[in-house]
Amino acid sequence: MIQVSNLAFRYSPSVAIRFPDFSVARGQHFLLLGDSGSGKTTLLHLVGGLLRNYEGSVSVDSTELATLSETALDRFRGQKIGFIFQRNHLLSALSVEQNLMMSPYLAGLPIDNGRIADVLATLGLAEKRKSRVNTLSQGQAQRVAIARAVLNKPAIIFADEPTSALDDKNCDRVIALLLEAASQHESTLIIATHDQRLKSHLTQQIQLTAS
């Protein structure tokens, strides 16, 4: 599903970061570990097609990302990949439902109201469907971000530090939700984190070191 080889990214002509070669099969779950400055977020953005102009190879679902046009990459990402960012990037003035509807719309997929209802119910948010995002608690908004990420049944789910600001109870709840969502659709799950608590939930790891 994901194959990375000889990958490097230049922040400037004189500053570059190089990443280890690795491959992740369909349905596997990995932690992406490393200290601050090791490039965890950068690597997620590279394999997710959010950063371009890299050196080396990034192949996702047998497609080399560098060969795709911007338009094709946007469509590919929307159909194949679900992202959960450190900040949820929800549109606060819109309702939960409207935020979720943006996901299939941007991917060029039909909007499935039944699917929206099912995902919200799974995440305990059925009663919040019409609520504006700016009325939600932090934990509820985070679950909406997870719902948005899994709505299109992506082959890959990337999560960037999803538990860093959470207490133990909510950390366990969020990681359980991610694992359940990934398992339902045999999705590959990669979580970038420095949160040592997650090591008890996912044993397979990709380790980065600061250069």
C-alpha positions as CSV (number, residue, x, y, z in Angstrom):
1,M,0.0,0.0,0.0
2,I,2.8,2.4,0.9
3,Q,6.4,2.1,-0.4
4,V,9.0,4.7,0.5
5,S,12.6,4.6,-0.8
6,N,15.5,7.0,-0.9
7,L,13.2,9.7,0.3
8,A,14.5,13.2,1.1
9,F,12.8,16.6,1.4
10,R,14.6,20.0,1.2
11,Y,13.2,22.7,3.3
12,S,15.8,25.0,1.7
13,P,18.8,24.5,-0.6
14,S,21.0,23.9,2.4
15,V,18.6,22.1,4.8
16,A,17.3,18.7,3.9
17,I,15.9,15.7,5.9
18,R,16.3,12.1,4.8
19,F,13.9,9.3,5.8
20,P,14.4,5.6,6.2
21,D,13.1,3.2,3.6
22,F,9.9,1.4,4.6
23,S,6.8,-0.3,3.3
24,V,3.4,-0.7,4.9
25,A,0.9,-3.3,3.6
26,R,-2.9,-2.8,3.3
27,G,-4.5,-3.1,6.7
28,Q,-1.3,-2.7,8.8
29,H,-1.2,-0.3,11.7
30,F,2.0,1.5,12.5
31,L,3.3,4.2,14.9
32,L,5.6,6.8,13.4
33,L,7.9,7.7,16.3
34,G,10.7,10.3,16.7
35,D,11.7,13.3,18.7
36,S,10.8,16.8,17.8
37,G,12.6,17.8,14.6
38,S,12.8,14.3,13.3
39,G,10.3,15.0,10.5
40,K,7.2,13.0,11.6
41,T,4.7,15.6,10.3
42,T,6.8,16.2,7.1
43,L,6.8,12.5,6.4
44,L,3.1,12.2,6.8
45,H,2.6,15.1,4.5
46,L,4.9,13.6,1.9
47,V,3.2,10.2,1.8
48,G,-0.2,11.9,2.0
49,G,0.6,14.0,-1.1
50,L,0.4,17.3,0.8
51,L,4.1,18.1,0.1
52,R,5.7,17.8,-3.3
53,N,9.1,18.3,-4.9
54,Y,10.7,15.5,-2.9
55,E,13.7,13.4,-3.8
56,G,13.3,9.6,-4.1
57,S,10.2,7.6,-4.4
58,V,6.8,7.7,-2.6
59,S,4.4,5.1,-4.0
60,V,0.9,4.8,-2.6
61,D,-1.5,2.1,-3.9
62,S,1.0,1.4,-6.7
63,T,1.0,5.0,-7.8
64,E,4.1,7.2,-7.7
65,L,2.7,10.5,-6.2
66,A,5.2,12.6,-8.2
67,T,3.7,11.5,-11.4
68,L,0.2,13.0,-10.6
69,S,-0.9,16.5,-11.6
70,E,-2.1,18.7,-8.8
71,T,-5.7,18.0,-9.8
72,A,-5.2,14.3,-10.1
73,L,-3.4,14.3,-6.7
74,D,-6.2,16.1,-5.0
75,R,-8.7,13.6,-6.3
76,F,-6.4,10.7,-5.4
77,R,-5.9,11.9,-1.9
78,G,-9.6,12.6,-1.4
79,Q,-10.5,9.1,-2.5
80,K,-7.7,7.1,-0.9
81,I,-6.5,9.0,2.2
82,G,-8.1,10.2,5.4
83,F,-6.2,12.8,7.4
84,I,-6.5,13.7,11.1
85,F,-4.3,16.7,11.8
86,Q,-2.9,18.1,15.0
87,R,-5.5,20.9,14.7
88,N,-8.8,19.6,13.4
89,H,-9.2,22.3,10.6
90,L,-13.0,22.1,10.8
91,L,-15.0,25.0,9.5
92,S,-16.4,26.4,12.8
93,A,-19.2,28.3,11.3
94,L,-20.7,25.2,9.6
95,S,-22.6,22.3,11.2
96,V,-21.1,18.9,11.9
97,E,-23.0,17.5,8.9
98,Q,-21.9,20.3,6.6
99,N,-18.2,19.7,7.5
100,L,-18.6,16.0,6.8
101,M,-20.3,16.7,3.5
102,M,-17.2,18.5,2.3
103,S,-15.2,15.3,2.4
104,P,-17.0,13.4,-0.5
105,Y,-17.6,16.7,-2.3
106,L,-13.9,17.5,-2.6
107,A,-13.1,13.9,-3.5
108,G,-15.7,14.0,-6.4
109,L,-17.8,11.3,-4.7
110,P,-21.5,11.3,-4.1
111,I,-22.7,12.6,-0.8
112,D,-24.2,9.6,1.2
113,N,-26.4,10.9,4.0
114,G,-26.9,7.4,5.3
115,R,-23.1,7.0,5.6
116,I,-22.8,10.3,7.4
117,A,-25.5,9.1,9.9
118,D,-23.8,5.8,10.4
119,V,-20.3,7.3,11.1
120,L,-21.7,9.9,13.5
121,A,-23.6,7.2,15.4
122,T,-20.5,5.0,15.6
123,L,-18.6,7.9,17.2
124,G,-21.4,8.9,19.6
125,L,-22.2,12.1,17.7
126,A,-25.6,11.3,16.2
127,E,-27.3,14.1,18.2
128,K,-24.7,16.6,17.1
129,R,-25.4,16.2,13.4
130,K,-27.0,19.7,13.0
131,S,-24.8,21.4,15.7
132,R,-22.3,24.1,14.7
133,V,-18.8,23.0,15.2
134,N,-18.1,26.1,17.4
135,T,-20.6,24.8,20.0
136,L,-18.8,21.5,20.5
137,S,-16.3,20.5,23.2
138,Q,-12.7,19.8,22.2
139,G,-13.3,16.0,22.4
140,Q,-16.4,16.2,20.3
141,A,-14.7,18.3,17.7
142,Q,-11.9,15.8,17.6
143,R,-14.3,13.0,17.0
144,V,-15.9,15.0,14.1
145,A,-12.4,15.3,12.6
146,I,-12.1,11.5,12.9
147,A,-15.5,11.1,11.3
148,R,-14.5,13.3,8.4
149,A,-11.3,11.3,7.9
150,V,-13.0,7.9,7.7
151,L,-16.2,9.0,5.9
152,N,-15.0,8.1,2.4
153,K,-13.8,4.6,3.6
154,P,-10.2,5.5,2.8
155,A,-7.6,2.9,2.2
156,I,-5.2,4.8,4.4
157,I,-5.7,6.9,7.6
158,F,-3.0,9.3,8.7
159,A,-3.2,10.8,12.2
160,D,-0.7,13.5,13.4
161,E,-0.4,13.6,17.2
162,P,-4.1,12.8,17.8
163,T,-3.6,12.2,21.6
164,S,-0.9,14.7,22.6
165,A,-3.3,17.0,24.5
166,L,-5.5,14.3,26.0
167,D,-5.7,12.7,29.4
168,D,-5.4,8.9,29.7
169,K,-9.1,8.2,29.5
170,N,-9.6,10.2,26.3
171,C,-6.3,9.0,24.8
172,D,-7.6,5.4,25.1
173,R,-10.9,6.4,23.7
174,V,-9.4,8.1,20.6
175,I,-7.0,5.4,19.8
176,A,-9.8,2.8,20.1
177,L,-11.9,4.8,17.7
178,L,-9.0,5.0,15.2
179,L,-8.3,1.3,15.4
180,E,-12.0,0.4,15.1
181,A,-12.4,2.7,12.1
182,A,-9.3,1.3,10.4
183,S,-10.3,-2.3,11.1
184,Q,-13.8,-1.9,9.7
185,H,-12.5,-1.1,6.2
186,E,-9.1,-2.9,6.4
187,S,-7.5,0.5,6.2
188,T,-3.8,1.1,6.7
189,L,-3.3,3.3,9.8
190,I,-0.2,5.4,10.5
191,I,-0.1,7.5,13.7
192,A,2.7,10.1,14.1
193,T,3.3,10.6,17.8
194,H,5.7,11.1,20.6
195,D,3.0,9.9,23.0
196,Q,4.6,6.8,24.7
197,R,1.1,5.6,25.8
198,L,0.3,4.5,22.3
199,K,3.0,1.8,22.3
200,S,0.7,-0.5,24.2
201,H,-1.9,-0.2,21.4
202,L,0.3,-0.5,18.3
203,T,3.4,-2.6,18.3
204,Q,4.7,-2.0,14.7
205,Q,6.8,1.1,14.5
206,I,8.7,3.3,12.1
207,Q,11.4,5.2,14.0
208,L,12.8,8.5,12.8
209,T,15.9,10.3,14.2
210,A,16.6,14.0,14.1
211,S,19.4,14.8,11.6
